[in-house]
């Protein structure tokens, strides 16, 4: 009997353009999209969050500090 089924939707089952996210974050942070991408890449936050080392609230706090954002969790999810 199968009890657990895991799958990866992000750019595996559902394709997406990460540059659109960088553009949206650029709009909210005032940073150029390339700088947004660079900061995110070098921060280690994505891997820490995806591996369960950070809770959502802590991730959002650190991410917001990294990019100078003042978004609520709901607004961040929309971005």
mmCIF file of the N, C-alpha and C atoms, coordinates in Angstrom:
data_MODEL
# 
_entry.id   MODEL 
# 
loop_
_atom_site.group_PDB 
_atom_site.id 
_atom_site.type_symbol 
_atom_site.label_atom_id 
_atom_site.label_alt_id 
_atom_site.label_comp_id 
_atom_site.label_asym_id 
_atom_site.label_entity_id 
_atom_site.label_seq_id 
_atom_site.pdbx_PDB_ins_code 
_atom_site.Cartn_x 
_atom_site.Cartn_y 
_atom_site.Cartn_z 
_atom_site.occupancy 
_atom_site.B_iso_or_equiv 
_atom_site.pdbx_formal_charge 
_atom_site.auth_seq_id 
_atom_site.auth_comp_id 
_atom_site.auth_asym_id 
_atom_site.auth_atom_id 
_atom_site.pdbx_PDB_model_num 
ATOM 1   N N  . UNK A 1 1  ? 0.837  -1.183 0.000   1.00 0.00 ? 1  UNK A N  1 
ATOM 2   C CA . UNK A 1 1  ? 0.000  0.000  0.000   1.00 0.00 ? 1  UNK A CA 1 
ATOM 3   C C  . UNK A 1 1  ? 0.883  1.248  0.000   1.00 0.00 ? 1  UNK A C  1 
ATOM 4   N N  . UNK A 1 2  ? 0.619  2.165  -0.901  1.00 0.00 ? 2  UNK A N  1 
ATOM 5   C CA . UNK A 1 2  ? 1.353  3.427  -0.963  1.00 0.00 ? 2  UNK A CA 1 
ATOM 6   C C  . UNK A 1 2  ? 0.792  4.355  0.109   1.00 0.00 ? 2  UNK A C  1 
ATOM 7   N N  . UNK A 1 3  ? 1.671  4.852  0.979   1.00 0.00 ? 3  UNK A N  1 
ATOM 8   C CA . UNK A 1 3  ? 1.233  5.742  2.053   1.00 0.00 ? 3  UNK A CA 1 
ATOM 9   C C  . UNK A 1 3  ? 1.656  7.184  1.810   1.00 0.00 ? 3  UNK A C  1 
ATOM 10  N N  . UNK A 1 4  ? 2.687  7.364  1.018   1.00 0.00 ? 4  UNK A N  1 
ATOM 11  C CA . UNK A 1 4  ? 3.199  8.708  0.767   1.00 0.00 ? 4  UNK A CA 1 
ATOM 12  C C  . UNK A 1 4  ? 3.551  8.841  -0.707  1.00 0.00 ? 4  UNK A C  1 
ATOM 13  N N  . UNK A 1 5  ? 3.226  9.997  -1.247  1.00 0.00 ? 5  UNK A N  1 
ATOM 14  C CA . UNK A 1 5  ? 3.565  10.287 -2.634  1.00 0.00 ? 5  UNK A CA 1 
ATOM 15  C C  . UNK A 1 5  ? 4.188  11.665 -2.671  1.00 0.00 ? 5  UNK A C  1 
ATOM 16  N N  . UNK A 1 6  ? 5.423  11.758 -3.142  1.00 0.00 ? 6  UNK A N  1 
ATOM 17  C CA . UNK A 1 6  ? 6.126  13.040 -3.222  1.00 0.00 ? 6  UNK A CA 1 
ATOM 18  C C  . UNK A 1 6  ? 6.281  13.435 -4.681  1.00 0.00 ? 6  UNK A C  1 
ATOM 19  N N  . UNK A 1 7  ? 6.187  14.727 -4.928  1.00 0.00 ? 7  UNK A N  1 
ATOM 20  C CA . UNK A 1 7  ? 6.417  15.225 -6.277  1.00 0.00 ? 7  UNK A CA 1 
ATOM 21  C C  . UNK A 1 7  ? 6.949  16.650 -6.196  1.00 0.00 ? 7  UNK A C  1 
ATOM 22  N N  . UNK A 1 8  ? 7.592  17.064 -7.258  1.00 0.00 ? 8  UNK A N  1 
ATOM 23  C CA . UNK A 1 8  ? 8.177  18.396 -7.343  1.00 0.00 ? 8  UNK A CA 1 
ATOM 24  C C  . UNK A 1 8  ? 7.458  19.147 -8.442  1.00 0.00 ? 8  UNK A C  1 
ATOM 25  N N  . UNK A 1 9  ? 6.679  20.154 -8.060  1.00 0.00 ? 9  UNK A N  1 
ATOM 26  C CA . UNK A 1 9  ? 5.913  20.911 -9.046  1.00 0.00 ? 9  UNK A CA 1 
ATOM 27  C C  . UNK A 1 9  ? 6.733  22.022 -9.685  1.00 0.00 ? 9  UNK A C  1 
ATOM 28  N N  . UNK A 1 10 ? 7.555  22.704 -8.897  1.00 0.00 ? 10 UNK A N  1 
ATOM 29  C CA . UNK A 1 10 ? 8.252  23.899 -9.349  1.00 0.00 ? 10 UNK A CA 1 
ATOM 30  C C  . UNK A 1 10 ? 9.261  23.663 -10.444 1.00 0.00 ? 10 UNK A C  1 
ATOM 31  N N  . UNK A 1 11 ? 8.881  23.989 -11.635 1.00 0.00 ? 11 UNK A N  1 
ATOM 32  C CA . UNK A 1 11 ? 9.691  23.878 -12.841 1.00 0.00 ? 11 UNK A CA 1 
ATOM 33  C C  . UNK A 1 11 ? 9.998  22.427 -13.204 1.00 0.00 ? 11 UNK A C  1 
ATOM 34  N N  . UNK A 1 12 ? 9.231  21.499 -12.637 1.00 0.00 ? 12 UNK A N  1 
ATOM 35  C CA . UNK A 1 12 ? 9.304  20.092 -13.009 1.00 0.00 ? 12 UNK A CA 1 
ATOM 36  C C  . UNK A 1 12 ? 7.973  19.718 -13.654 1.00 0.00 ? 12 UNK A C  1 
ATOM 37  N N  . UNK A 1 13 ? 6.918  19.756 -12.875 1.00 0.00 ? 13 UNK A N  1 
ATOM 38  C CA . UNK A 1 13 ? 5.584  19.487 -13.422 1.00 0.00 ? 13 UNK A CA 1 
ATOM 39  C C  . UNK A 1 13 ? 4.935  20.743 -13.982 1.00 0.00 ? 13 UNK A C  1 
ATOM 40  N N  . UNK A 1 14 ? 5.227  21.873 -13.363 1.00 0.00 ? 14 UNK A N  1 
ATOM 41  C CA . UNK A 1 14 ? 4.658  23.152 -13.799 1.00 0.00 ? 14 UNK A CA 1 
ATOM 42  C C  . UNK A 1 14 ? 5.812  24.095 -14.138 1.00 0.00 ? 14 UNK A C  1 
ATOM 43  N N  . UNK A 1 15 ? 6.022  24.389 -15.415 1.00 0.00 ? 15 UNK A N  1 
ATOM 44  C CA . UNK A 1 15 ? 7.115  25.287 -15.787 1.00 0.00 ? 15 UNK A CA 1 
ATOM 45  C C  . UNK A 1 15 ? 6.830  26.729 -15.352 1.00 0.00 ? 15 UNK A C  1 
ATOM 46  N N  . UNK A 1 16 ? 7.865  27.439 -14.977 1.00 0.00 ? 16 UNK A N  1 
ATOM 47  C CA . UNK A 1 16 ? 7.717  28.853 -14.640 1.00 0.00 ? 16 UNK A CA 1 
ATOM 48  C C  . UNK A 1 16 ? 8.989  29.592 -15.009 1.00 0.00 ? 16 UNK A C  1 
ATOM 49  N N  . UNK A 1 17 ? 8.864  30.886 -15.137 1.00 0.00 ? 17 UNK A N  1 
ATOM 50  C CA . UNK A 1 17 ? 9.985  31.754 -15.489 1.00 0.00 ? 17 UNK A CA 1 
ATOM 51  C C  . UNK A 1 17 ? 10.422 32.500 -14.244 1.00 0.00 ? 17 UNK A C  1 
ATOM 52  N N  . UNK A 1 18 ? 11.546 32.107 -13.664 1.00 0.00 ? 18 UNK A N  1 
ATOM 53  C CA . UNK A 1 18 ? 12.034 32.724 -12.426 1.00 0.00 ? 18 UNK A CA 1 
ATOM 54  C C  . UNK A 1 18 ? 12.327 34.213 -12.625 1.00 0.00 ? 18 UNK A C  1 
ATOM 55  N N  . UNK A 1 19 ? 12.614 34.609 -13.850 1.00 0.00 ? 19 UNK A N  1 
ATOM 56  C CA . UNK A 1 19 ? 12.889 36.025 -14.113 1.00 0.00 ? 19 UNK A CA 1 
ATOM 57  C C  . UNK A 1 19 ? 11.675 36.904 -13.850 1.00 0.00 ? 19 UNK A C  1 
ATOM 58  N N  . UNK A 1 20 ? 10.483 36.353 -14.016 1.00 0.00 ? 20 UNK A N  1 
ATOM 59  C CA . UNK A 1 20 ? 9.267  37.119 -13.678 1.00 0.00 ? 20 UNK A CA 1 
ATOM 60  C C  . UNK A 1 20 ? 9.230  37.409 -12.185 1.00 0.00 ? 20 UNK A C  1 
ATOM 61  N N  . UNK A 1 21 ? 9.660  36.456 -11.383 1.00 0.00 ? 21 UNK A N  1 
ATOM 62  C CA . UNK A 1 21 ? 9.736  36.665 -9.938  1.00 0.00 ? 21 UNK A CA 1 
ATOM 63  C C  . UNK A 1 21 ? 10.758 37.721 -9.580  1.00 0.00 ? 21 UNK A C  1 
ATOM 64  N N  . UNK A 1 22 ? 11.904 37.668 -10.232 1.00 0.00 ? 22 UNK A N  1 
ATOM 65  C CA . UNK A 1 22 ? 12.932 38.687 -9.983  1.00 0.00 ? 22 UNK A CA 1 
ATOM 66  C C  . UNK A 1 22 ? 12.425 40.074 -10.362 1.00 0.00 ? 22 UNK A C  1 
ATOM 67  N N  . UNK A 1 23 ? 11.687 40.155 -11.466 1.00 0.00 ? 23 UNK A N  1 
ATOM 68  C CA . UNK A 1 23 ? 11.108 41.432 -11.895 1.00 0.00 ? 23 UNK A CA 1 
ATOM 69  C C  . UNK A 1 23 ? 10.124 41.966 -10.851 1.00 0.00 ? 23 UNK A C  1 
ATOM 70  N N  . UNK A 1 24 ? 9.255  41.086 -10.362 1.00 0.00 ? 24 UNK A N  1 
ATOM 71  C CA . UNK A 1 24 ? 8.266  41.496 -9.365  1.00 0.00 ? 24 UNK A CA 1 
ATOM 72  C C  . UNK A 1 24 ? 8.947  41.925 -8.066  1.00 0.00 ? 24 UNK A C  1 
ATOM 73  N N  . UNK A 1 25 ? 9.942  41.182 -7.640  1.00 0.00 ? 25 UNK A N  1 
ATOM 74  C CA . UNK A 1 25 ? 10.675 41.555 -6.424  1.00 0.00 ? 25 UNK A CA 1 
ATOM 75  C C  . UNK A 1 25 ? 11.435 42.852 -6.635  1.00 0.00 ? 25 UNK A C  1 
ATOM 76  N N  . UNK A 1 26 ? 11.930 43.066 -7.836  1.00 0.00 ? 26 UNK A N  1 
ATOM 77  C CA . UNK A 1 26 ? 12.615 44.309 -8.169  1.00 0.00 ? 26 UNK A CA 1 
ATOM 78  C C  . UNK A 1 26 ? 11.676 45.496 -7.987  1.00 0.00 ? 26 UNK A C  1 
ATOM 79  N N  . UNK A 1 27 ? 10.457 45.328 -8.428  1.00 0.00 ? 27 UNK A N  1 
ATOM 80  C CA . UNK A 1 27 ? 9.451  46.385 -8.307  1.00 0.00 ? 27 UNK A CA 1 
ATOM 81  C C  . UNK A 1 27 ? 9.223  46.758 -6.834  1.00 0.00 ? 27 UNK A C  1 
ATOM 82  N N  . UNK A 1 28 ? 9.205  45.776 -5.970  1.00 0.00 ? 28 UNK A N  1 
ATOM 83  C CA . UNK A 1 28 ? 8.929  46.015 -4.550  1.00 0.00 ? 28 UNK A CA 1 
ATOM 84  C C  . UNK A 1 28 ? 10.154 46.439 -3.757  1.00 0.00 ? 28 UNK A C  1 
ATOM 85  N N  . UNK A 1 29 ? 11.335 46.066 -4.231  1.00 0.00 ? 29 UNK A N  1 
ATOM 86  C CA . UNK A 1 29 ? 12.555 46.360 -3.477  1.00 0.00 ? 29 UNK A CA 1 
ATOM 87  C C  . UNK A 1 29 ? 13.288 47.598 -3.982  1.00 0.00 ? 29 UNK A C  1 
ATOM 88  N N  . UNK A 1 30 ? 13.058 47.959 -5.242  1.00 0.00 ? 30 UNK A N  1 
ATOM 89  C CA . UNK A 1 30 ? 13.806 49.063 -5.834  1.00 0.00 ? 30 UNK A CA 1 
ATOM 90  C C  . UNK A 1 30 ? 15.177 48.652 -6.354  1.00 0.00 ? 30 UNK A C  1 
ATOM 91  N N  . UNK A 1 31 ? 15.508 47.370 -6.236  1.00 0.00 ? 31 UNK A N  1 
ATOM 92  C CA . UNK A 1 31 ? 16.777 46.859 -6.742  1.00 0.00 ? 31 UNK A CA 1 
ATOM 93  C C  . UNK A 1 31 ? 16.598 46.366 -8.177  1.00 0.00 ? 31 UNK A C  1 
ATOM 94  N N  . UNK A 1 32 ? 17.636 46.436 -8.988  1.00 0.00 ? 32 UNK A N  1 
ATOM 95  C CA . UNK A 1 32 ? 17.536 45.869 -10.334 1.00 0.00 ? 32 UNK A CA 1 
ATOM 96  C C  . UNK A 1 32 ? 17.334 44.347 -10.255 1.00 0.00 ? 32 UNK A C  1 
ATOM 97  N N  . UNK A 1 33 ? 16.612 43.764 -11.206 1.00 0.00 ? 33 UNK A N  1 
ATOM 98  C CA . UNK A 1 33 ? 16.362 42.319 -11.168 1.00 0.00 ? 33 UNK A CA 1 
ATOM 99  C C  . UNK A 1 33 ? 17.627 41.468 -11.042 1.00 0.00 ? 33 UNK A C  1 
ATOM 100 N N  . UNK A 1 34 ? 18.686 41.879 -11.712 1.00 0.00 ? 34 UNK A N  1 
ATOM 101 C CA . UNK A 1 34 ? 19.942 41.123 -11.622 1.00 0.00 ? 34 UNK A CA 1 
ATOM 102 C C  . UNK A 1 34 ? 20.507 41.122 -10.211 1.00 0.00 ? 34 UNK A C  1 
ATOM 103 N N  . UNK A 1 35 ? 20.383 42.234 -9.527  1.00 0.00 ? 35 UNK A N  1 
ATOM 104 C CA . UNK A 1 35 ? 20.871 42.318 -8.150  1.00 0.00 ? 35 UNK A CA 1 
ATOM 105 C C  . UNK A 1 35 ? 19.977 41.507 -7.209  1.00 0.00 ? 35 UNK A C  1 
ATOM 106 N N  . UNK A 1 36 ? 18.682 41.496 -7.464  1.00 0.00 ? 36 UNK A N  1 
ATOM 107 C CA . UNK A 1 36 ? 17.762 40.662 -6.686  1.00 0.00 ? 36 UNK A CA 1 
ATOM 108 C C  . UNK A 1 36 ? 18.195 39.206 -6.813  1.00 0.00 ? 36 UNK A C  1 
ATOM 109 N N  . UNK A 1 37 ? 18.393 38.748 -8.047  1.00 0.00 ? 37 UNK A N  1 
ATOM 110 C CA . UNK A 1 37 ? 18.796 37.363 -8.300  1.00 0.00 ? 37 UNK A CA 1 
ATOM 111 C C  . UNK A 1 37 ? 20.115 37.040 -7.615  1.00 0.00 ? 37 UNK A C  1 
ATOM 112 N N  . UNK A 1 38 ? 21.073 37.929 -7.736  1.00 0.00 ? 38 UNK A N  1 
ATOM 113 C CA . UNK A 1 38 ? 22.405 37.712 -7.145  1.00 0.00 ? 38 UNK A CA 1 
ATOM 114 C C  . UNK A 1 38 ? 22.327 37.610 -5.624  1.00 0.00 ? 38 UNK A C  1 
ATOM 115 N N  . UNK A 1 39 ? 21.594 38.499 -5.004  1.00 0.00 ? 39 UNK A N  1 
ATOM 116 C CA . UNK A 1 39 ? 21.460 38.464 -3.546  1.00 0.00 ? 39 UNK A CA 1 
ATOM 117 C C  . UNK A 1 39 ? 20.806 37.171 -3.080  1.00 0.00 ? 39 UNK A C  1 
ATOM 118 N N  . UNK A 1 40 ? 19.771 36.766 -3.790  1.00 0.00 ? 40 UNK A N  1 
ATOM 119 C CA . UNK A 1 40 ? 19.075 35.534 -3.418  1.00 0.00 ? 40 UNK A CA 1 
ATOM 120 C C  . UNK A 1 40 ? 20.015 34.341 -3.571  1.00 0.00 ? 40 UNK A C  1 
ATOM 121 N N  . UNK A 1 41 ? 20.727 34.268 -4.695  1.00 0.00 ? 41 UNK A N  1 
ATOM 122 C CA . UNK A 1 41 ? 21.638 33.148 -4.947  1.00 0.00 ? 41 UNK A CA 1 
ATOM 123 C C  . UNK A 1 41 ? 22.691 33.011 -3.860  1.00 0.00 ? 41 UNK A C  1 
ATOM 124 N N  . UNK A 1 42 ? 23.244 34.125 -3.416  1.00 0.00 ? 42 UNK A N  1 
ATOM 125 C CA . UNK A 1 42 ? 24.355 34.084 -2.458  1.00 0.00 ? 42 UNK A CA 1 
ATOM 126 C C  . UNK A 1 42 ? 23.907 34.028 -1.002  1.00 0.00 ? 42 UNK A C  1 
ATOM 127 N N  . UNK A 1 43 ? 22.626 34.156 -0.758  1.00 0.00 ? 43 UNK A N  1 
ATOM 128 C CA . UNK A 1 43 ? 22.153 34.214 0.621   1.00 0.00 ? 43 UNK A CA 1 
ATOM 129 C C  . UNK A 1 43 ? 22.051 32.844 1.299   1.00 0.00 ? 43 UNK A C  1 
ATOM 130 N N  . UNK A 1 44 ? 21.797 31.808 0.529   1.00 0.00 ? 44 UNK A N  1 
ATOM 131 C CA . UNK A 1 44 ? 21.581 30.484 1.096   1.00 0.00 ? 44 UNK A CA 1 
ATOM 132 C C  . UNK A 1 44 ? 20.191 30.307 1.687   1.00 0.00 ? 44 UNK A C  1 
ATOM 133 N N  . UNK A 1 45 ? 19.353 31.340 1.604   1.00 0.00 ? 45 UNK A N  1 
ATOM 134 C CA . UNK A 1 45 ? 18.033 31.271 2.212   1.00 0.00 ? 45 UNK A CA 1 
ATOM 135 C C  . UNK A 1 45 ? 17.122 30.247 1.541   1.00 0.00 ? 45 UNK A C  1 
ATOM 136 N N  . UNK A 1 46 ? 17.177 30.174 0.229   1.00 0.00 ? 46 UNK A N  1 
ATOM 137 C CA . UNK A 1 46 ? 16.301 29.258 -0.490  1.00 0.00 ? 46 UNK A CA 1 
ATOM 138 C C  . UNK A 1 46 ? 16.559 27.814 -0.052  1.00 0.00 ? 46 UNK A C  1 
ATOM 139 N N  . UNK A 1 47 ? 17.826 27.412 -0.051  1.00 0.00 ? 47 UNK A N  1 
ATOM 140 C CA . UNK A 1 47 ? 18.156 26.040 0.339   1.00 0.00 ? 47 UNK A CA 1 
ATOM 141 C C  . UNK A 1 47 ? 17.808 25.773 1.797   1.00 0.00 ? 47 UNK A C  1 
ATOM 142 N N  . UNK A 1 48 ? 18.047 26.745 2.663   1.00 0.00 ? 48 UNK A N  1 
ATOM 143 C CA . UNK A 1 48 ? 17.715 26.575 4.081   1.00 0.00 ? 48 UNK A CA 1 
ATOM 144 C C  . UNK A 1 48 ? 16.211 26.395 4.266   1.00 0.00 ? 48 UNK A C  1 
ATOM 145 N N  . UNK A 1 49 ? 15.425 27.148 3.525   1.00 0.00 ? 49 UNK A N  1 
ATOM 146 C CA . UNK A 1 49 ? 13.970 27.039 3.631   1.00 0.00 ? 49 UNK A CA 1 
ATOM 147 C C  . UNK A 1 49 ? 13.476 25.719 3.046   1.00 0.00 ? 49 UNK A C  1 
ATOM 148 N N  . UNK A 1 50 ? 13.948 25.396 1.864   1.00 0.00 ? 50 UNK A N  1 
ATOM 149 C CA . UNK A 1 50 ? 13.506 24.174 1.192   1.00 0.00 ? 50 UNK A CA 1 
ATOM 150 C C  . UNK A 1 50 ? 13.906 22.918 1.959   1.00 0.00 ? 50 UNK A C  1 
ATOM 151 N N  . UNK A 1 51 ? 14.975 22.970 2.739   1.00 0.00 ? 51 UNK A N  1 
ATOM 152 C CA . UNK A 1 51 ? 15.424 21.801 3.505   1.00 0.00 ? 51 UNK A CA 1 
ATOM 153 C C  . UNK A 1 51 ? 14.837 21.770 4.917   1.00 0.00 ? 51 UNK A C  1 
ATOM 154 N N  . UNK A 1 52 ? 13.975 22.741 5.237   1.00 0.00 ? 52 UNK A N  1 
ATOM 155 C CA . UNK A 1 52 ? 13.306 22.729 6.530   1.00 0.00 ? 52 UNK A CA 1 
ATOM 156 C C  . UNK A 1 52 ? 14.093 23.354 7.667   1.00 0.00 ? 52 UNK A C  1 
ATOM 157 N N  . UNK A 1 53 ? 15.199 24.026 7.350   1.00 0.00 ? 53 UNK A N  1 
ATOM 158 C CA . UNK A 1 53 ? 16.012 24.655 8.386   1.00 0.00 ? 53 UNK A CA 1 
ATOM 159 C C  . UNK A 1 53 ? 15.415 25.970 8.872   1.00 0.00 ? 53 UNK A C  1 
ATOM 160 N N  . UNK A 1 54 ? 14.529 26.566 8.071   1.00 0.00 ? 54 UNK A N  1 
ATOM 161 C CA . UNK A 1 54 ? 13.863 27.821 8.427   1.00 0.00 ? 54 UNK A CA 1 
ATOM 162 C C  . UNK A 1 54 ? 12.358 27.650 8.336   1.00 0.00 ? 54 UNK A C  1 
ATOM 163 N N  . UNK A 1 55 ? 11.655 28.184 9.306   1.00 0.00 ? 55 UNK A N  1 
ATOM 164 C CA . UNK A 1 55 ? 10.205 28.260 9.230   1.00 0.00 ? 55 UNK A CA 1 
ATOM 165 C C  . UNK A 1 55 ? 9.838  29.408 8.288   1.00 0.00 ? 55 UNK A C  1 
ATOM 166 N N  . UNK A 1 56 ? 8.621  29.413 7.814   1.00 0.00 ? 56 UNK A N  1 
ATOM 167 C CA . UNK A 1 56 ? 8.179  30.413 6.845   1.00 0.00 ? 56 UNK A CA 1 
ATOM 168 C C  . UNK A 1 56 ? 8.368  31.834 7.357   1.00 0.00 ? 56 UNK A C  1 
ATOM 169 N N  . UNK A 1 57 ? 8.004  32.094 8.589   1.00 0.00 ? 57 UNK A N  1 
ATOM 170 C CA . UNK A 1 57 ? 8.105  33.454 9.134   1.00 0.00 ? 57 UNK A CA 1 
ATOM 171 C C  . UNK A 1 57 ? 9.555  33.921 9.193   1.00 0.00 ? 57 UNK A C  1 
ATOM 172 N N  . UNK A 1 58 ? 10.461 33.035 9.620   1.00 0.00 ? 58 UNK A N  1 
ATOM 173 C CA . UNK A 1 58 ? 11.872 33.410 9.685   1.00 0.00 ? 58 UNK A CA 1 
ATOM 174 C C  . UNK A 1 58 ? 12.442 33.621 8.284   1.00 0.00 ? 58 UNK A C  1 
ATOM 175 N N  . UNK A 1 59 ? 12.044 32.755 7.354   1.00 0.00 ? 59 UNK A N  1 
ATOM 176 C CA . UNK A 1 59 ? 12.475 32.922 5.973   1.00 0.00 ? 59 UNK A CA 1 
ATOM 177 C C  . UNK A 1 59 ? 12.042 34.283 5.440   1.00 0.00 ? 59 UNK A C  1 
ATOM 178 N N  . UNK A 1 60 ? 10.771 34.624 5.646   1.00 0.00 ? 60 UNK A N  1 
ATOM 179 C CA . UNK A 1 60 ? 10.258 35.901 5.141   1.00 0.00 ? 60 UNK A CA 1 
ATOM 180 C C  . UNK A 1 60 ? 10.981 37.071 5.795   1.00 0.00 ? 60 UNK A C  1 
ATOM 181 N N  . UNK A 1 61 ? 11.244 37.000 7.079   1.00 0.00 ? 61 UNK A N  1 
ATOM 182 C CA . UNK A 1 61 ? 11.979 38.074 7.761   1.00 0.00 ? 61 UNK A CA 1 
ATOM 183 C C  . UNK A 1 61 ? 13.366 38.261 7.161   1.00 0.00 ? 61 UNK A C  1 
ATOM 184 N N  . UNK A 1 62 ? 14.085 37.176 6.993   1.00 0.00 ? 62 UNK A N  1 
ATOM 185 C CA . UNK A 1 62 ? 15.451 37.260 6.439   1.00 0.00 ? 62 UNK A CA 1 
ATOM 186 C C  . UNK A 1 62 ? 15.437 37.691 4.977   1.00 0.00 ? 62 UNK A C  1 
ATOM 187 N N  . UNK A 1 63 ? 14.494 37.146 4.223   1.00 0.00 ? 63 UNK A N  1 
ATOM 188 C CA . UNK A 1 63 ? 14.370 37.484 2.812   1.00 0.00 ? 63 UNK A CA 1 
ATOM 189 C C  . UNK A 1 63 ? 14.031 38.963 2.651   1.00 0.00 ? 63 UNK A C  1 
ATOM 190 N N  . UNK A 1 64 ? 13.125 39.443 3.472   1.00 0.00 ? 64 UNK A N  1 
ATOM 191 C CA . UNK A 1 64 ? 12.727 40.848 3.430   1.00 0.00 ? 64 UNK A CA 1 
ATOM 192 C C  . UNK A 1 64 ? 13.901 41.754 3.774   1.00 0.00 ? 64 UNK A C  1 
ATOM 193 N N  . UNK A 1 65 ? 14.678 41.389 4.778   1.00 0.00 ? 65 UNK A N  1 
ATOM 194 C CA . UNK A 1 65 ? 15.864 42.171 5.141   1.00 0.00 ? 65 UNK A CA 1 
ATOM 195 C C  . UNK A 1 65 ? 16.875 42.180 4.006   1.00 0.00 ? 65 UNK A C  1 
ATOM 196 N N  . UNK A 1 66 ? 17.046 41.039 3.374   1.00 0.00 ? 66 UNK A N  1 
ATOM 197 C CA . UNK A 1 66 ? 18.010 40.896 2.280   1.00 0.00 ? 66 UNK A CA 1 
ATOM 198 C C  . UNK A 1 66 ? 17.700 41.845 1.125   1.00 0.00 ? 66 UNK A C  1 
ATOM 199 N N  . UNK A 1 67 ? 16.405 42.001 0.834   1.00 0.00 ? 67 UNK A N  1 
ATOM 200 C CA . UNK A 1 67 ? 15.998 42.805 -0.326  1.00 0.00 ? 67 UNK A CA 1 
ATOM 201 C C  . UNK A 1 67 ? 15.341 44.132 0.037   1.00 0.00 ? 67 UNK A C  1 
ATOM 202 N N  . UNK A 1 68 ? 15.209 44.421 1.320   1.00 0.00 ? 68 UNK A N  1 
ATOM 203 C CA . UNK A 1 68 ? 14.575 45.668 1.736   1.00 0.00 ? 68 UNK A CA 1 
ATOM 204 C C  . UNK A 1 68 ? 13.086 45.683 1.466   1.00 0.00 ? 68 UNK A C  1 
ATOM 205 N N  . UNK A 1 69 ? 12.427 44.552 1.645   1.00 0.00 ? 69 UNK A N  1 
ATOM 206 C CA . UNK A 1 69 ? 10.993 44.432 1.382   1.00 0.00 ? 69 UNK A CA 1 
ATOM 207 C C  . UNK A 1 69 ? 10.174 44.710 2.632   1.00 0.00 ? 69 UNK A C  1 
ATOM 208 N N  . UNK A 1 70 ? 8.970  45.177 2.431   1.00 0.00 ? 70 UNK A N  1 
ATOM 209 C CA . UNK A 1 70 ? 8.015  45.354 3.529   1.00 0.00 ? 70 UNK A CA 1 
ATOM 210 C C  . UNK A 1 70 ? 6.682  44.733 3.126   1.00 0.00 ? 70 UNK A C  1 
ATOM 211 N N  . UNK A 1 71 ? 6.728  43.473 2.723   1.00 0.00 ? 71 UNK A N  1 
ATOM 212 C CA . UNK A 1 71 ? 5.534  42.771 2.266   1.00 0.00 ? 71 UNK A CA 1 
ATOM 213 C C  . UNK A 1 71 ? 4.995  41.855 3.353   1.00 0.00 ? 71 UNK A C  1 
ATOM 214 N N  . UNK A 1 72 ? 3.689  41.774 3.457   1.00 0.00 ? 72 UNK A N  1 
ATOM 215 C CA . UNK A 1 72 ? 3.070  40.781 4.326   1.00 0.00 ? 72 UNK A CA 1 
ATOM 216 C C  . UNK A 1 72 ? 3.292  39.408 3.698   1.00 0.00 ? 72 UNK A C  1 
ATOM 217 N N  . UNK A 1 73 ? 3.036  38.371 4.459   1.00 0.00 ? 73 UNK A N  1 
ATOM 218 C CA . UNK A 1 73 ? 3.172  37.019 3.923   1.00 0.00 ? 73 UNK A CA 1 
ATOM 219 C C  . UNK A 1 73 ? 2.237  36.812 2.740   1.00 0.00 ? 73 UNK A C  1 
ATOM 220 N N  . UNK A 1 74 ? 1.028  37.333 2.830   1.00 0.00 ? 74 UNK A N  1 
ATOM 221 C CA . UNK A 1 74 ? 0.070  37.174 1.742   1.00 0.00 ? 74 UNK A CA 1 
ATOM 222 C C  . UNK A 1 74 ? 0.553  37.894 0.476   1.00 0.00 ? 74 UNK A C  1 
ATOM 223 N N  . UNK A 1 75 ? 1.058  39.109 0.642   1.00 0.00 ? 75 UNK A N  1 
ATOM 224 C CA . UNK A 1 75 ? 1.569  39.861 -0.514  1.00 0.00 ? 75 UNK A CA 1 
ATOM 225 C C  . UNK A 1 75 ? 2.798  39.187 -1.095  1.00 0.00 ? 75 UNK A C  1 
ATOM 226 N N  . UNK A 1 76 ? 3.653  38.658 -0.218  1.00 0.00 ? 76 UNK A N  1 
ATOM 227 C CA . UNK A 1 76 ? 4.852  37.959 -0.697  1.00 0.00 ? 76 UNK A CA 1 
ATOM 228 C C  . UNK A 1 76 ? 4.455  36.737 -1.525  1.00 0.00 ? 76 UNK A C  1 
ATOM 229 N N  . UNK A 1 77 ? 3.460  36.002 -1.075  1.00 0.00 ? 77 UNK A N  1 
ATOM 230 C CA . UNK A 1 77 ? 3.007  34.831 -1.825  1.00 0.00 ? 77 UNK A CA 1 
ATOM 231 C C  . UNK A 1 77 ? 2.466  35.227 -3.188  1.00 0.00 ? 77 UNK A C  1 
ATOM 232 N N  . UNK A 1 78 ? 1.821  36.358 -3.285  1.00 0.00 ? 78 UNK A N  1 
ATOM 233 C CA . UNK A 1 78 ? 1.322  36.837 -4.576  1.00 0.00 ? 78 UNK A CA 1 
ATOM 234 C C  . UNK A 1 78 ? 2.470  37.162 -5.528  1.00 0.00 ? 78 UNK A C  1 
ATOM 235 N N  . UNK A 1 79 ? 3.515  37.759 -4.988  1.00 0.00 ? 79 UNK A N  1 
ATOM 236 C CA . UNK A 1 79 ? 4.689  38.087 -5.799  1.00 0.00 ? 79 UNK A CA 1 
ATOM 237 C C  . UNK A 1 79 ? 5.324  36.810 -6.301  1.00 0.00 ? 79 UNK A C  1 
# 
